[in-house]
Amino acid sequence: MTEYAARRPLPTSPFKARTEAPPKRFAVGDRVTHDAYGLGRVIGVEGDGDTAVLVDFGSRQVRVTPPYGPMHKL
Protein backbone atom coordinates (compact mmCIF):
# COMPACT_ATOMS: atom_id res chain seq x y z
CA MET A 1 0.00 0.00 0.00
CA THR A 2 1.42 3.35 -1.02
CA GLU A 3 0.90 6.41 1.17
CA TYR A 4 0.91 9.84 -0.36
CA ALA A 5 1.84 13.09 1.33
CA ALA A 6 -0.85 15.74 1.50
CA ARG A 7 -0.65 18.00 -1.51
CA ARG A 8 0.08 21.64 -0.95
CA PRO A 9 -2.25 23.95 -2.94
CA LEU A 10 -0.38 26.33 -5.19
CA PRO A 11 -1.32 30.02 -4.93
CA THR A 12 -1.85 30.25 -8.70
CA SER A 13 -3.97 27.11 -8.92
CA PRO A 14 -7.54 27.55 -10.22
CA PHE A 15 -8.56 24.84 -7.76
CA LYS A 16 -8.65 26.70 -4.48
CA ALA A 17 -8.15 24.86 -1.23
CA ARG A 18 -11.36 24.37 0.71
CA THR A 19 -11.71 26.61 3.70
CA GLU A 20 -14.20 26.19 6.48
CA ALA A 21 -17.00 28.70 6.61
CA PRO A 22 -17.16 30.77 9.79
CA PRO A 23 -19.66 29.43 12.33
CA LYS A 24 -23.16 30.86 12.06
CA ARG A 25 -24.09 33.31 14.82
CA PHE A 26 -27.63 34.31 15.73
CA ALA A 27 -28.90 37.01 18.08
CA VAL A 28 -32.28 37.57 19.72
CA GLY A 29 -34.58 39.23 17.20
CA ASP A 30 -32.92 37.84 14.07
CA ARG A 31 -35.29 36.73 11.33
CA VAL A 32 -34.39 33.26 10.06
CA THR A 33 -35.57 30.66 7.60
CA HIS A 34 -35.35 26.92 8.23
CA ASP A 35 -35.64 24.25 5.54
CA ALA A 36 -38.12 22.20 7.59
CA TYR A 37 -39.98 24.80 9.71
CA GLY A 38 -40.09 27.89 7.47
CA LEU A 39 -39.81 31.52 8.59
CA GLY A 40 -39.16 32.39 12.21
CA ARG A 41 -37.62 34.79 14.71
CA VAL A 42 -34.90 34.00 17.25
CA ILE A 43 -36.32 34.47 20.77
CA GLY A 44 -33.47 33.01 22.82
CA VAL A 45 -29.77 32.22 22.61
CA GLU A 46 -27.99 29.71 24.86
CA GLY A 47 -24.32 30.30 25.60
CA ASP A 48 -22.65 32.47 22.96
CA GLY A 49 -24.91 31.04 20.30
CA ASP A 50 -22.73 27.97 19.99
CA THR A 51 -24.94 25.85 22.28
CA ALA A 52 -28.45 26.35 20.86
CA VAL A 53 -30.99 28.96 19.78
CA LEU A 54 -34.72 29.03 20.48
CA VAL A 55 -36.75 30.03 17.42
CA ASP A 56 -40.45 30.95 17.22
CA PHE A 57 -41.87 29.68 13.93
CA GLY A 58 -45.41 30.88 14.64
CA SER A 59 -47.07 27.51 15.14
CA ARG A 60 -44.31 26.19 17.40
CA GLN A 61 -41.10 27.06 19.19
CA VAL A 62 -38.08 24.94 18.32
CA ARG A 63 -34.70 24.65 20.04
CA VAL A 64 -32.15 24.37 17.20
CA THR A 65 -28.66 23.09 17.97
CA PRO A 66 -25.48 23.43 15.89
CA PRO A 67 -24.62 22.80 13.16
CA TYR A 68 -27.19 25.25 11.84
CA GLY A 69 -26.98 23.91 8.29
CA PRO A 70 -30.67 24.10 7.35
CA MET A 71 -31.19 27.50 9.09
CA HIS A 72 -30.15 30.80 7.53
CA LYS A 73 -30.33 34.41 8.71
CA LEU A 74 -32.42 36.75 6.54
Phi, psi and omega in degrees: 000130181261133177253138182250145175285151178297136182279140179269125179289136179277143182296337181264003182289138176286348179261093185289147176293144180285132176244150180283140177287148178296150182296145180286138178238135179234148178235159178301131180099348179295137173273135183225163171233140181235139183300326183263326188257342179094213183278145179200179179228135179290126180245353178198147179230128178261135182067219176264022183092357179264356178265304179187161172230147177257124185238134176264114180259017179092293181276343180200161174251133185233134174268115183254128181253156178295153001284146184269040184308308183278002182245134183227143177282140178264000000 
